[in-house]
Amino acid sequence: MSTHAPNRLAHETSPYLLQHAYNPVDWYAWGPEALARAQAEQKPILVSIGYAACHWCHVMERESFENEAVAAVMNTHFVCIKVDREERPDVDQVYMDALHAMGVQGGWPLNVFLTADAKPFYGGTYFPRASWTQLLANIGEAYAGEHRAELEQSAARFVDIIGASELEKYNATGAPAGVSADELKLLLYHLGLKFDRERGGTNRAPKFPMPSIWRFLLRAHAATGSQAALDQTVLTLREMAWGGIYDQAHGGFARYSVDGEWLAPHFEKMLYDNGQLVSLYSEAFQVTGEPLFREVVYDTIEFVRLELTSEDGGFYSSLDADSEGEEGKFYVFTKEELRAIIGPEEPLFSDYYNCTAEGNWEHGRNILHRRQSDADFAAAHQLAPGALAALVTGWKQKIMAGRAGRVRPGLDDKILTGWNALMLQGLTDAYRAFGEPELLAMAERNAAFIEKNLRQGPRLWRTFKAGTAHIDGFLEDYALVIQAYISLYEVTFAEQWLRTAETLTQYALDNFFDPAETLFFYTDSSAEPLIARKKELFDNVIPASNSVMAHNLRRLGRHLDRADYVALAAAMLAQVQALAVKEPQHLANWGALYAALLHPGPEIAIVGREAEAARAELNRRFLFDAVLAGGPRMGALPLLQHRPARPGHTDIYVCRNYACLAPVQSVAEALAAV
């Protein structure tokens, strides 16, 4: 850290902004003060966007933002604004779009140059110090001199591009005639063209987990019986679980691998990945019963519990990739280090985790990873499977003890609403699959945290840190909390969660919805206006907030007998349907909605004294597109109305399209009817 006096960022709560609080750069946080100064002085604005766990953000800070001479150039020519993209995804979205409009590949750090009225005219990602200093001087002089009008014309063109409707931009408008089996087949075919059939994932490096794709394929398999969809999913999940992207000693996934083998990750661990991957592996276990998937779920939740959980049940955002200024240093080992840590079993350990004297990564270091199943390894080394399991448990404990003496990666301890909801959803999915009471306790504690600290009436905040919540929630926050609360209702039958989901949905319809395009804006109608008001269509690492809202409306509509919600979900899909069929790798969560509309699941209501036991048994199954309601007695919810509990009985009603079969008394009979 620089010994320079603190700048304005010292008053922020974001760990990323605080990392820059002692830079000699005269940083502002995004807000009216900085924008007003740019207007008053007619100075261009430099917006630099990143996040706490971002490796190249740290590099650029060390090389440029901590350097007095570079900072002097920045301060002379620009009003400099630092943005945490995780706190302000709205700002990040707008200026990332601008970068794409300029024909530049996106990424972070994202550095964009704006006119005094916040319109972008140039940008890029990471710049080495020499080229950064040259660029600053060139742009500063051009803007202050005779080229300013040119730059402003250029900015106006980019604003027109950014402001265009996403549907128009991607030629997604049109009214498809419903859903069809042939079109779903075409969607699956297009997705299949992207598969890496040897190592799983999609066929490229770097390799991102992309949970939405594999969760869609589990649903496509359930809906259509496609074995190919299941096989590719199982291959991907196994290879990820064996790879270096997964922390073999402690559980939890890094953001992505830089290679095509899932070996060498960017080592940061993000809450949003791990929450979704807990959901994915839990569902895959429900479908396959594969013990490896169960192990991944339990270990990843334990990692989150130990490393990313606050005292009062909120979940922190991420662990850094770097420690002691080096990426991955906390996680990797030389052969000599392994001999000292593991002792006489080191050769067997190194066979199991593919560690070598030369190292399988940089500087003779090894990333622990696997290449075969425990059964195959045990057979090859003439070990009893139980003996291998005991060895592996001991090895993990020794590696963790070895790591305990190292400098830990930095923690981003802000608590983001949407990301907490993804982990909450993961916990409800794990509880469905495994029925472990501790998983539900952790989920309910987190939901109570959200209720206490991040919700105010019908509204949500985005972020919580140092005892206070701030920044209005974005559509992502509403969509993901609603989704998690519906799921929490379905694993507890506590009606408050469904009612809160209903309240939040109504707020989103009132304040985010655009009837002109039958989709939701990303920002609240009362939010600070930016140069464009965006809609999120594409399912990225986190699914698009619009696709999540469409699923929510379908589920909530069926729970609450709101045909208007169910119809709106279908209308939202219709807006992007042609695009989803053509580019399913970018719209996989929309694909899951397509499968649900084509092969709708049942509504299941359970009433009676054994409702909880029946619910637990049903929940252990992967029930595609089912909604589940119940309780010990007749209730006010539509699915429970006019269904009195009969003394000594537990009745299970299986309904489809507003028609119910006669009640059955056992889960086996209900499953036969599903």
Buried (B, 14 or more C-beta within 10 A) or exposed (E): EBEBEEBBBEEBBBBBBBBBBBBBBBBBBBEEEBBEBBBEEEBBBBBBBBBBBBBBBBBBBEBBBBBEEBBBBBBEBBBBBBBBBBBBBBBBBBBBBBBBBBEBEBBBBBBBBBBBBBBBBBBBBBBEBEEBBEBBEEBBEBBBEEBBEEBBEBBEEBBEBBEBBBBEEBEBEEEBEEBEEEBBBBBBEBBBEBBBEEBBBBBEBBBBBBBBBBBBBBBBBBBBEBEBBBBBBBBBBBBBBBBBBBBBBBBBBBBBBEBBBBBBBBBBBBBBBBBBBBBBBBBBBBBBEBEBBBBBBBBBBEBBEEBBBBEEBBBBBBBBBBBEEBBBBBBBBBBEBBBEBBEEEBEBBBEBBBBEEEBBBEEBBBBBBBBEEBEEBBEEEEBEEEEBEEBBEEBBEBBEEBBEEEEEBBBBBBBBBBBBBBBBBBBBBBBBBBBBEBBBEBBBBBBEBBBEBBBEEBBBBBBBBEEEBEBBBBBBBBBBBBBBBBBBBBBBBBBEBBBBBBBBBEBBBEBBBEEEBBBBBBBBEEBBEBBBBBBBBBBEBBBBBBBBBBBBBBBBBBBBBBEEBBEBBBBBBBBBBBBBBBBBBBBBBBBBBBBBBBBBBBBBBBBBBBBBEBBBBBBBBBBBBBBBBBBBEBBEBBBBEEBEBEEEEBBBBBBEEEEBBEBBBEBEBBBEBB
